[in-house]
Amino acid sequence: MDKQANNPLHGITLQKILEQLLDLYGWKGLANHIDINCFKNEPSLRSSLKFLRKTPWARQQVEELYLRMVKES
């Protein structure tokens, strides 16, 4: 049995998640939802991905926001 069958994030890359959130909120909106410097000070996709990949608590917040966005749509 597939352990990931009930995981809504299975198969979705962090980059794809961040791109979709940016399409919806932009950097400023994303920084309002998640208060981390990589979204507030000279944000870029590359630097944000680097930070999120090595910072589990921040990545979790991004994933939770993404899941709320998907649920609302």
N, C-alpha and C positions, 0 to 999 in steps of 0.2 A: 504494500500500500504506500502511496506517495505521501510523505510527511508534509510536503508543501501544498497539498491540495486546497487547504483552507487558508493559506497565507495570501492575502490580497496583494502583497508586494512581490510575490514570486515572479521572477522573469522581468521585472522592471528595474532598470538601472537607476542609480542615484542621479546620474546626469539627466535622464529623462524626467525623473520626479522634479528636479530643480527647474528644468526648462518649462515644464507645465505650470509650476507655481509662479514662475516669472511671467509667463504669458498672462496669467490671471491677475497677479498682484503687482508686478514690477518690483524693483529693488526696494523702493520706499515702503510699499505695502508689505512686502515680505519682512522687512526690518520692524514694522509695526507689530506683526504677528509673532515674530521670533527675534528677541532682542540679543543679537550677536553682532560683533563688530564687522565680520566679513560681509554682512549685508548692508552695513551703514557707511563704512569708510572705504571709498574707492572700490566698490564691489565689482567683481568679475566672476564669470562662470568658473574659470580655471582656479582662481584662488579660493573660491567658496567650496568647490569640490575637494580641493586639497585639505582644507580645514575640516570639512564634514567627514571625510574618510578617516581622519585620525582623532576625531572627537565624538565618541559614541553618544553622549548626552545631547549634543547639538543635532547629530544625525537623527536621533530618535524624535526630536521635536519637529524636524522637517518631515519625516515620514508620517507622523501623527497629523500634521497639517494637511499633507497630501491625502491621507485617508479621509479626513473630514471634507476636503474639497470633492473627492470622488463620490462620497456618500450624498453630498448635497446636489450633485448634478444629475 
